[in-house]
Amino acid sequence: MRSRIALGAVAGLAVIGLALSGCSSSGSTNSSTSGKIDGKGKTLDVMIAANGLYPTEQQQWFKDVSSQFEKETGATVKFETFASANDELTKIQTSVLSGQGPDVYSLGTTFTPTAYSTGAFVKLSDADWAKVGGRDRFVPATLGISGPDKKNEVGIPFASRPFVMAYNKDLLKAAGIDKPADTWDGLAEQAKKLTSGDVHGMAIGYADGFDPWKFVWAMSMQQGNTILDLKSKKATIDDAAVKKAYETYFGWMTDDKVVDPAAIGWKNANAVAAFADGKAAFLPMVSSSSQVSLDKSGVAGKYGYAVMPTIPPGATKLPSDGKAAATIISGDNMVVAKYSKNQDLAFALVKMLTSADNQVKYTKTFGDLPTNADAAKQIEDGNALIAPILEAGTKAYGTPFSGAWGDTQLALTNVVVQSIPSLSSGSVSSSDLDAKLKTAQDAAQSSLNKAK
């Protein structure tokens, strides 16, 4: 993990950065006499995650969005991309400290608390919500991590991405398995039974920049560990529940041997490709975005989705203090920078992108579910395949709404990154894991101590 500025310091310096930039916190865009926003000659800068599954389609979407926006307002849109959570955090920090950068950020929901903590993004008033079509335009569940409460929100829902598990119906049927297990131990046993030759029980992207921590978070939550205890301001990465989660995650490769050894270097797109080729029975931690690829592959019509196990490793039922976390509240929120001199234009773009028509088109291109309520109804009607994804959404839990979560998320991922050499050698020792967890614990605690 590259050296990063502590988020607590970033939040504290946000006001200084904005003051030095000389930018107003209520930037505006000229309107024509008809009341329509006049953005002629202007360019709106938007930061968004690079789409590893559909890079070509994303580039075309960038062009289409800019073209449509230019027709509506006269302004063009320039897109920048980030490739990992670390890049995402670094870009936020740089913009906050300099008081300049993208006008609009499309952030993963887990980074919304980070954005909120800096104080550098527009806190949405009723008037701001009206500019994007109203708060009631959105599916209620997608508003769950827009801010700490309804009166303090910065995130406007753009895409919904509950995580589930895809499974190969033919492989399960041939092995006499009726359905995926609802316990992590049971899933591992099924995966062993389904591993034969070059076909493996699971496809996992150990080198992915976003997914590894989500497995650990889910298994920890199911054991009653929230990773960050905001009431006591204590990080709990050094807890036995977290270690058990990592041991399970690594164990699929080293002990159970249900994952292709090549997966040590896989990103999520590689795992999806292996499943699409019929080389894996289970594909955990995917969203509806995988449907676009899978429906064009050899497993089209032969796969289904299931809610991931909600019973933690080593257990046959949920502990009394455990949370049946099937997925994080996942997706993308759009936030508008206070330093932007084109805030009205920024809100106009968000309104356009969250319209029913544009949301339906986005879903059909990339697979992510709409946040627009009307668009969601259109997509969901008659689509039995995504029923488990919708069910997972009802069992979603938000990650802690704290400015420390960005650093914590990266610390959790870094445990996996630094364990890759050991995984390649066949095992991650208990003592080695303890040392890495201590480093992650210290990083998370330090960030939590500084967070507001």
Helices and strands as residue ranges (DSSP letters): H 7-21, E 43-49, H 55-73, E 76-82, H 85-98, E 104-108, G 109-111, H 112-118, H 126-131, G 135-137, G 140-143, E 156-160, E 164-168, H 169-174, H 184-193, E 200-202, H 212-222, E 228-229, E 234-235, H 240-254, G 261-265, H 268-276, E 280-286, H 290-294, E 303-306, E 327-328, E 331-336, H 343-353, H 356-366, E 369-370, H 373-380, G 384-386, H 387-394, E 396-397, H 405-425, H 430-450
